[in-house]
Amino acid sequence: MTRVTLPNGICVDAADEAEVALLYREIFVNACYLRGGIDLEPGDTVVDVGAHIGLASLFFHQCTRDLRLIDIEPSPPTFGSLTRNLAGNGVRATLLNLGVADREEVREFNFYPSATGMSGQYTDPDRDRALTARHLESQGMSQRDIDELLADRYLRVPYRCRVCPLHSLLDDLGVPEVGLLKVDAERSELEILEAVPRRRWETIRQVTAEVHDEPGRVARVHEILSEAGFTVDVLPNETIPISDVLHVVGIRRGQTGGTPC
């Protein structure tokens, strides 16, 4: 891990400076997790499934103080950075080093030491390398430089991790209501959302999920949120327009919130 100072002066631990620069632009500059009309108010509980190194929570804390933050991150090395980044910037949160799924069990995950944000249960080095190469090519990088940069970037380190359904975790933590559920779980998002029971959906005011644009996946997430009573929008990725990830936003209209920062 290396120490990185973000353009806004915040210092964080991260595995790769280029990855952090991209995430900073996505989260702080483009405010991707407030798109679609999402707002937060003091006292809200924000649940971050796939918290990574904590940039989203740092952003939410900057936007609205007095939030209850619950950050969930399965990868032990990334969880270590998450812990240090929030504590080092004075952000209090409940941190859970586990995964979210449709049942409680132990599963195998894969960690990319050089591409931590793409780690997860469903990694595919060839696919992930091709997606990154396409983005770099769109930025004008030569094929030779792309090949050199990505040569060892997607070497996987397997590990085993406990997973639990989201509603079980929230029940155990005594969370009555959720102001915002943010999900960025690298192709686990559909399983996570399908497992949320109706009684728990009724306690969630807003959802923002990064969903991979694969056959039927976005439509199914849209259906789940619509059936749960949300007004749903599907938004393109502003930071990486050629990305295979879309933002699916669900908001319960008529419920008042705060002011977007």
Secondary structure by P-SEA (a helix, b strand, c coil): cbbbbccccbbbbbccaaaaaaaaaacccccccccccccccccbbbbbccccccaaaaaaaaaccccbbbbbbccaaaaaaaaaaaaaaccccccccccccccbbbbbbbbcccccccccccccaaaaaaaaaaaaaaacccaaaaaaaaccccccccbbbbbbcaaaaaaaaccccccbbbbbcccaaaaaaaaccaaaaaaccbbbbbcccccaaaaaaaaaaaaaccbbbbbcccccccccbbbbbbbbccbbbbbcc
